[in-house]
Amino acid sequence: MVLGYFNQLFFTPNVATEKNRDGYPSLYDNFERFYFRYVYRRVRDCWNRPICSVPGAEVVLKDRITKDYGWTFEFTGTETKCLNLGSYNYLGFAQEVGPCAEEVESTIKEYGLASCSPRLELGNTPLQNELEALTAEFLNVDDAIVFTGTETKCLNLGSYNYLGFAQEVGPCAEEVESTIKEYGLASCSPRLELGNTPLQNELEALTAEFLNVDDAIVFGMGFATNSLNLPTLLSPGCLCVSDEKNHASIILGLRLSGAKTVVFKHNNMRDLERVLETNIINGQPGSGAPWKKILIVVEGIYSMEGSIVKLPEIIALKKKYKAYLYLDEAHSIGASGPHGRGIVDYFGINPREVDILMGTFTKSFGSAGGYIAGDKRLINFLRCNSHAHCYASSMAPPVTQQILTSMKIIMGKDGSNEGAKRIDQLARNTRYFRRRLAQMGVITFGHEDSPVVPMLVYLFSKLGAVVRTLTTKHIAVVGVGFPATPLMEGRIRFCLSAAHTKEQLDYALAQINEISDTMGLKYSRKPRDPNPIIY
């Protein structure tokens, strides 16, 4: 360590260097360089150890060696079976066999792997309610949930199952079941300890390949991907320029970061430029010093508006004002673009034009979790500093496998064109549904190619009436009102899926048309197309 200190003091390192730009903090400070090279690197083999079994009483580690003192590792092809004293498997329920694994497999066959919706919308199942009641009984506290004992089967127009991968049968479900038998249901440990399996490594490499960027990092929760990584990327002295319609996870992350946040009008490029100009001229509050970093944060498709970000214009402004760009593709990845690679793919833009690509696996992939992708230095920085990576339990193996299988299908790596067919089917369903609604005379928000379709009902009383009436017609939708929307802009939000057939959409449209006549929802004054809408 002493030799390393003098070596760094008198000799300029020829690796991991960068030229700092005015107004931007350095990626690494001198102490971090020293610590990584001469302390952490020499014991690096003790962390990030890949496992290839269930984290039970015993765990199997994949053996690896280093030939350059910890800079890189190579797998030897051998494995070591160890007594597991590192995982949080306190009661030994992390097993690939037994009653838990059997019940999980039967649940997948009945409910699939993900609900593709928040519980307050269409993501609530009897399982969560039963778990809450059982937990209250276990802890001897108060809680009660009452059901009527009846059920209603509905056409699902509310969940984010854009490509139809949330299924109880098919290749995804089959691969997930086999993964449970090999790895169990959970890793019971953060990835930096004993929670790293070959599945997560494969998923990160596949995600980077899918997005055509250097590297990617995955997280077990989509919400936390924003709320815990934005504070890692920003700090006091930084400026964040955020769209006014950004998701709550982004808003929380910006508040936690301590950075100065300024909001611009939704998708308004003139207002965005005004905000950038004003704040760059004024500098930091009080001192007027230059901002350490300027970050523009936008979404690909806005989940309450159905609008698509004006990405080409934002990239032009980003370059003009030397800012970074953070793009949340939660609702657009898989669902937009000719190859399903999101809004970047939709506009035909080089993904390297976007500094930070974020997305979730809860929508198009029918699973859970999220990712951040981009430059390799960025991803390495997050691996070392992100609380969502260092402290949170790793993504569960079955969840990871669901994403891997669905992503391979989208990319055509399964040897079929099923992924391309689903992307095309979603686009066809979206345009057909939107055009038919416009022909009826109802008002919808958003872009023609957005699978998120908000239909304006305005009044809160009508909002409840529409949701209840559609449910009696066996159509499940999501009603959205204040505070998620302005008080007098209540809406019904439809989410289209590649799993919907034309017959199902025609049935739903017929019921919507009837309800719109009865409740007076045809507010549009635009001329209606008299010609039949071609599917």
C-alpha positions in Angstrom: 0.0 0.0 0.0 2.8 2.4 0.8 4.5 1.7 -2.6 1.1 2.2 -4.2 0.7 5.5 -2.5 4.0 6.8 -3.8 3.4 5.3 -7.2 0.2 7.2 -7.6 1.7 10.4 -6.1 4.6 10.6 -8.5 3.5 8.7 -11.6 0.3 9.4 -13.5 -1.7 6.2 -13.9 -2.3 5.1 -17.5 -5.7 3.4 -16.8 -9.1 4.6 -15.6 -8.4 8.2 -16.4 -10.7 10.9 -17.7 -10.4 14.6 -18.7 -12.8 16.6 -16.5 -15.0 19.1 -18.2 -15.9 22.5 -16.7 -19.1 22.2 -14.7 -18.8 18.4 -14.3 -17.4 16.5 -11.3 -14.8 13.8 -11.9 -16.0 10.3 -12.1 -13.4 9.1 -9.5 -11.4 11.1 -6.9 -7.8 10.3 -6.0 -8.7 8.4 -2.8 -11.2 6.1 -4.7 -8.5 5.4 -7.3 -6.0 4.5 -4.7 -8.4 2.4 -2.6 -9.6 0.4 -5.6 -6.1 -0.3 -7.1 -4.2 -1.1 -3.9 -6.7 -2.3 -1.4 -10.0 -3.5 -2.8 -8.5 -5.1 -5.9 -6.3 -7.4 -3.9 -9.3 -8.9 -2.0 -11.9 -8.5 -4.8 -12.3 -12.2 -5.1 -14.2 -12.2 -1.8 -17.1 -10.3 -3.3 -19.5 -10.8 -6.2 -19.0 -14.5 -6.0 -21.4 -16.2 -8.5 -23.5 -19.0 -7.2 -25.2 -21.7 -9.2 -27.5 -23.4 -6.8 -30.2 -22.7 -4.2 -28.9 -20.7 -1.3 -29.8 -23.5 1.2 -27.7 -25.0 4.0 -25.1 -25.6 1.3 -24.4 -23.5 -1.7 -22.4 -24.1 -4.9 -19.9 -21.4 -5.9 -18.6 -21.1 -9.5 -14.8 -21.1 -9.3 -12.8 -18.3 -10.9 -9.2 -17.2 -11.0 -7.4 -14.0 -11.6 -4.1 -13.7 -13.5 -3.7 -9.9 -13.1 -4.1 -9.5 -9.3 -7.9 -8.9 -9.3 -8.3 -6.7 -12.4 -10.2 -9.5 -14.2 -11.5 -13.0 -13.5 -11.9 -16.1 -15.5 -14.1 -19.0 -14.8 -12.3 -22.3 -14.4 -15.2 -24.5 -15.3 -15.3 -26.0 -11.9 -17.6 -25.5 -8.9 -17.1 -25.7 -5.1 -19.8 -26.9 -2.8 -19.8 -24.9 0.5 -21.5 -24.7 3.8 -23.7 -21.6 3.4 -23.1 -19.2 6.3 -23.6 -16.0 4.3 -27.3 -16.0 3.0 -30.3 -14.7 4.9 -32.0 -18.1 4.6 -32.8 -18.2 8.3 -35.6 -20.8 8.4 -34.3 -22.8 5.4 -37.3 -22.2 3.1 -35.1 -21.3 0.1 -35.3 -24.8 -1.4 -35.8 -26.2 -4.9 -38.0 -29.0 -3.6 -40.6 -29.3 -0.9 -44.0 -27.8 -0.2 -43.0 -24.2 -0.9 -41.6 -25.0 -4.4 -44.6 -27.2 -5.2 -47.1 -24.5 -4.2 -45.1 -21.8 -6.2 -45.2 -24.0 -9.4 -49.0 -24.5 -9.1 -49.4 -20.7 -8.5 -47.5 -19.9 -11.7 -49.8 -22.2 -13.6 -52.8 -20.4 -12.2 -51.7 -16.7 -12.0 -48.5 -16.5 -14.0 -45.4 -14.8 -12.7 -46.4 -11.1 -12.5 -49.6 -9.0 -12.3 -48.3 -6.3 -14.6 -50.2 -3.6 -12.6 -50.2 -1.9 -9.2 -52.5 -3.3 -6.6 -54.6 -0.1 -6.6 -55.4 -0.8 -10.3 -55.6 -4.4 -11.5 -52.7 -6.0 -9.6 -54.5 -7.3 -6.6 -55.1 -11.0 -6.3 -56.5 -13.2 -3.5 -53.0 -14.3 -2.7 -51.9 -10.8 -1.5 -55.1 -10.4 0.5 -54.6 -13.8 2.1 -51.0 -13.0 2.9 -52.0 -9.7 4.6 -54.6 -11.4 6.7 -52.3 -14.3 7.6 -49.5 -11.8 8.5 -51.9 -9.9 10.8 -52.9 -13.2 12.4 -49.2 -14.3 12.7 -48.3 -11.0 14.4 -51.5 -10.8 16.4 -52.5 -7.3 15.1 -55.6 -5.9 13.6 -56.6 -6.3 10.0 -59.6 -7.6 8.1 -60.5 -8.1 4.4 -63.9 -9.3 3.4 -64.9 -10.8 0.0 -68.3 -11.6 -1.5 -67.2 -15.1 -2.4 -68.0 -14.5 -6.1 -65.7 -13.8 -9.1 -66.0 -12.0 -12.4 -64.0 -12.9 -15.5 -63.2 -9.7 -17.5 -61.4 -8.6 -20.7 -58.3 -7.0 -19.3 -57.8 -3.5 -20.7 -56.0 -2.2 -17.6 -52.7 -4.1 -17.1 -49.3 -3.2 -18.6 -49.0 -6.6 -20.2 -48.0 -5.0 -23.6 -46.5 -8.0 -25.3 -48.7 -10.7 -23.6 -45.8 -12.5 -21.8 -47.7 -12.5 -18.5 -49.1 -16.0 -19.0 -49.5 -19.2 -17.0 -48.5 -21.4 -19.9 -45.9 -21.2 -22.7 -42.1 -21.0 -22.9 -41.7 -18.4 -20.2 -43.7 -20.3 -17.6 -41.9 -23.5 -18.5 -38.4 -22.0 -18.2 -39.4 -20.3 -14.9 -40.6 -23.7 -13.4 -37.3 -25.3 -14.4 -35.4 -22.4 -12.8 -37.2 -22.8 -9.5 -36.1 -26.5 -9.5 -32.5 -25.5 -10.0 -32.2 -22.2 -8.0 -35.2 -22.0 -5.8 -37.4 -19.0 -5.4 -35.0 -16.4 -4.0 -31.3 -15.8 -3.5 -31.7 -14.5 0.1 -28.7 -12.1 -0.3 -27.5 -9.0 -2.1 -25.5 -9.5 -5.2 -22.3 -8.2 -3.6 -22.5 -11.0 -1.1 -23.9 -14.4 -2.1 -26.9 -13.3 -4.2 -25.2 -13.3 -7.6 -26.1 -16.2 -10.0 -25.2 -16.7 -13.7 -28.8 -15.7 -14.5 -28.3 -12.1 -13.4 -25.0 -11.8 -15.3 -26.6 -13.3 -18.4 -29.5 -10.9 -18.1 -27.2 -7.8 -17.8 -25.2 -8.9 -20.9 -28.4 -9.7 -22.8 -29.9 -6.3 -21.9 -26.8 -4.4 -23.0 -26.9 -6.4 -26.3 -30.6 -5.8 -26.8 -30.2 -2.0 -26.3 -26.9 -1.9 -28.2 -24.9 -0.2 -25.4 -21.7 -1.1 -23.5 -23.2 -2.5 -20.3 -26.3 -2.7 -18.1 -27.1 -3.3 -14.4 -30.4 -4.9 -13.2 -32.3 -4.4 -10.0 -35.1 -6.3 -8.3 -37.6 -3.5 -8.1 -38.6 -1.1 -10.9 -39.6 1.8 -8.6 -36.3 1.6 -6.7 -34.4 1.7 -10.0 -35.4 5.3 -10.2 -35.7 6.3 -6.6 -32.4 4.8 -5.4 -30.2 5.4 -8.4 -31.0 9.1 -9.1 -29.5 10.0 -5.7 -26.4 8.1 -6.6 -26.0 10.1 -9.8 -27.0 13.5 -8.4 -25.9 15.5 -5.3 -26.2 19.1 -3.9 -24.8 21.5 -6.5 -26.3 19.6 -9.4 -29.3 20.8 -11.5 -32.0 18.4 -12.6 -34.6 19.6 -15.2 -37.6 17.3 -15.0 -40.8 17.0 -17.0 -43.9 17.9 -15.0 -45.5 14.6 -15.8 -42.6 12.4 -14.6 -43.4 9.3 -12.4 -43.5 9.4 -8.6 -40.4 7.2 -8.5 -38.5 9.9 -10.3 -39.8 12.6 -8.1 -38.9 10.7 -5.0 -35.4 10.0 -6.3 -34.8 13.7 -7.1 -35.9 14.7 -3.6 -33.6 12.2 -2.0 -30.6 13.4 -4.2 -30.5 17.0 -2.7 -30.0 18.4 -6.2 -31.8 21.5 -7.4 -34.9 20.4 -9.4 -36.7 22.6 -11.8 -39.8 21.4 -13.6 -40.6 22.2 -17.3 -44.0 22.0 -19.0 -44.9 18.6 -20.3 -43.1 17.8 -23.6 -42.7 21.6 -24.2 -39.3 22.1 -25.8 -39.6 25.9 -25.7 -40.1 25.8 -21.9 -37.3 23.3 -21.5 -34.9 25.5 -23.3 -36.1 28.5 -21.2 -35.5 26.6 -18.0 -32.0 25.5 -19.1 -31.0 29.0 -20.2 -32.2 30.7 -17.1 -30.6 28.3 -14.6 -27.3 28.1 -16.4 -27.1 31.9 -16.4 -28.1 32.2 -12.8 -25.9 29.3 -11.6 -26.3 27.8 -8.1 -28.5 29.6 -5.7 -26.7 32.0 -3.4 -23.2 31.6 -4.9 -23.9 31.8 -8.6 -21.3 29.1 -9.1 -21.6 26.8 -12.2 -23.6 23.6 -11.7 -21.6 20.5 -11.0 -23.8 18.6 -13.4 -27.0 19.2 -15.4 -29.4 16.3 -15.9 -32.5 16.3 -18.1 -35.0 13.6 -16.9 -37.9 12.5 -19.2 -40.0 9.4 -19.8 -40.4 7.5 -23.1 -44.1 7.0 -22.8 -46.0 8.8 -20.0 -48.3 6.4 -18.2 -51.1 8.9 -17.4 -50.9 10.9 -20.7 -50.1 8.3 -23.3 -47.8 10.9 -24.9 -44.4 10.1 -26.4 -41.3 12.1 -25.5 -39.9 14.4 -28.2 -36.6 12.7 -28.1 -34.8 14.2 -31.1 -35.5 17.7 -29.9 -34.4 16.9 -26.4 -31.1 15.4 -27.6 -30.5 18.5 -29.6 -31.0 20.7 -26.5 -28.9 18.3 -24.4 -26.0 18.8 -26.7 -26.5 22.6 -27.0 -26.4 23.1 -23.3 -23.9 20.3 -22.4 -26.3 18.4 -20.2 -26.8 14.7 -19.5 -30.0 12.9 -20.5 -31.8 10.3 -18.3 -34.6 8.5 -20.2 -37.1 6.3 -18.3 -38.4 3.7 -20.8 -40.6 1.8 -18.3 -43.7 1.9 -20.6 -41.9 2.0 -23.9 -39.2 -0.7 -23.7 -40.5 -3.7 -25.6 -43.7 -1.9 -26.6 -42.2 0.7 -29.0 -40.0 0.7 -32.1 -39.7 -1.8 -34.9 -37.5 -4.1 -32.8 -39.2 -3.4 -29.4 -36.1 -1.4 -28.2 -38.2 1.5 -27.0 -38.5 5.1 -28.0 -34.8 5.3 -29.1 -35.6 2.5 -31.5 -38.9 4.2 -32.5 -37.1 7.4 -33.6 -34.2 5.5 -35.1 -31.7 7.2 -32.8 -28.3 5.8 -31.8 -28.8 4.7 -28.2 -25.4 6.1 -27.3 -26.9 9.6 -27.8 -28.8 9.0 -24.5 -26.5 9.1 -21.5 -28.6 7.0 -19.1 -31.2 4.5 -20.3 -33.6 3.3 -17.6 -36.4 0.8 -18.0 -38.5 -1.8 -16.1 -39.3 -5.4 -16.7 -42.7 -5.2 -15.1 -44.6 -4.3 -18.3 -43.6 -5.8 -21.7 -41.6 -8.6 -20.1 -44.3 -9.7 -17.7 -41.9 -9.9 -14.7 -40.5 -7.5 -12.1 -37.4 -5.3 -11.6 -35.6 -2.7 -13.7 -32.4 -1.8 -15.4 -30.0 1.1 -16.1 -27.9 0.8 -19.3 -25.2 2.9 -20.9 -21.5 3.6 -20.9 -19.4 1.0 -19.0 -18.0 3.6 -16.7 -21.5 4.6 -15.6 -22.5 1.1 -14.9 -19.3 0.3 -13.0 -20.0 3.4 -10.9 -23.5 2.2 -10.1 -22.2 -1.3 -9.2 -19.9 0.3 -6.6 -22.2 3.0 -5.3 -25.9 2.3 -5.9 -27.9 1.4 -2.7 -30.3 -0.6 -4.9 -27.4 -2.8 -5.9 -25.2 -2.9 -2.8 -27.9 -3.4 -0.1 -31.1 -4.8 -1.7 -31.6 -8.5 -2.2 -30.8 -9.6 -5.7 -33.4 -10.2 -8.4 -35.1 -13.6 -7.7 -34.0 -16.4 -10.1 -37.5 -17.2 -11.5 -38.1 -13.5 -12.1 -34.8 -13.2 -13.9 -35.6 -16.2 -16.0 -38.9 -14.8 -17.0 -37.1 -11.7 -18.4 -34.4 -13.7 -20.1 -36.9 -15.9 -21.9 -39.2 -13.1 -23.0 -36.3 -10.9 -24.1 -34.8 -13.7 -26.2 -38.2 -14.2 -27.9 -38.3 -10.4 -28.6 -34.8 -10.6 -30.1 -35.5 -13.7 -32.1 -32.9 -15.7 -30.2 -35.4 -18.5 -29.7 -35.2 -19.3 -33.5 -38.7 -18.0 -34.2 -40.4 -14.7 -35.3 -42.8 -14.8 -32.3 -41.2 -11.6 -30.9 -41.6 -9.6 -34.1 -45.2 -10.9 -34.5 -46.1 -9.7 -31.0 -44.5 -6.2 -31.6 -46.5 -5.9 -34.8 -49.7 -7.1 -33.2 -49.4 -4.6 -30.4 -48.9 -1.8 -32.9 -51.8 -3.0 -34.9 -54.1 -3.2 -31.9 -53.0 0.2 -30.7 -53.7 2.1 -33.9 -57.0 0.3 -34.5 -58.3 0.9 -30.9 -57.3 4.6 -31.0 -58.8 5.3 -34.4 -62.1 3.6 -33.4 -62.3 5.7 -30.3 -61.7 8.8 -32.3 -64.4 7.7 -34.7 -66.9 7.5 -31.8 -66.2 11.1 -30.8 -64.6 10.5 -27.4 -61.5 12.5 -26.4 -58.3 10.6 -26.0 -54.8 11.8 -25.0 -51.5 10.7 -26.3 -49.7 9.7 -29.4 -51.3 7.4 -32.1 -48.5 4.8 -31.5 -48.8 4.8 -27.7 -50.4 1.6 -26.2 -51.4 3.7 -23.2 -54.8 5.2 -24.2 -56.4 7.7 -21.7 -60.1 8.4 -22.5 -61.3 11.7 -20.9 -64.5 11.5 -18.8 -63.7 14.6 -16.8 -66.1 14.4 -13.9 -65.3 12.1 -10.9 -68.9 10.9 -10.8 -68.6 9.7 -14.4 -65.3 8.1 -13.7 -66.8 5.7 -11.1 -69.9 5.0 -13.2 -67.8 4.0 -16.2 -65.5 1.7 -14.3 -68.5 0.0 -12.6 -70.5 -0.3 -15.7 -67.7 -1.8 -17.8 -67.1 -4.3 -15.0 -70.7 -5.5 -15.3 -69.9 -5.9 -19.1 -66.9 -8.1 -18.1 -64.3 -5.4 -19.1 -61.7 -4.5 -16.6 -60.2 -1.0 -16.9 -58.4 1.5 -14.7 -60.0 4.8 -13.6 -57.6 7.6 -12.9 -58.5 10.8 -11.0 -57.1 13.4 -8.7 -54.4 13.6 -7.4 -52.8 11.5 -10.2 -54.5 13.9 -12.7 -55.9 17.5 -12.4 -59.2 17.6 -10.5 -61.4 18.0 -13.6 -59.5 15.7 -15.9 -60.6 12.2 -14.7 -60.0 9.6 -17.3 -60.3 5.9 -18.1 -56.9 4.5 -19.0 -56.8 1.6 -21.5 -53.6 -0.4 -21.9 -53.4 -2.4 -25.1 -51.7 -5.8 -25.4 -50.5 -8.1 -28.2 -52.5 -10.8 -26.4 -55.8 -9.0 -27.4 -57.6 -10.3 -30.4 -59.6 -8.1 -32.9 -62.8 -9.8 -31.6 -62.1 -8.8 -28.0 -61.3 -5.2 -29.0 -64.5 -5.0 -31.1 -66.5 -6.2 -28.1 -64.9 -3.7 -25.8 -65.4 -0.9 -28.3 -69.0 -1.7 -28.8 -69.6 -1.5 -25.0 -67.6 1.7 -24.7 -69.6 3.2 -27.5 -72.9 2.3 -25.8 -71.7 3.7 -22.4 -70.4 6.9 -24.0 -73.9 7.5 -25.5 -75.6 6.8 -22.2 -73.3 8.9 -20.0 -72.5 11.7 -22.5 -68.8 11.1 -23.0 -68.6 12.0 -26.7 -67.1 15.5 -26.1 -64.9 15.7 -29.2 -65.8 18.4 -31.8 -63.4 17.0 -34.4 -64.9 15.7 -37.7 -65.4 12.0 -37.5 -64.1 9.6 -40.1 -67.1 8.0 -41.8 -65.0 5.3 -43.4 -64.6 1.8 -41.8 -61.4 1.6 -39.8 -59.2 -1.2 -41.2 -57.6 -3.5 -38.6 
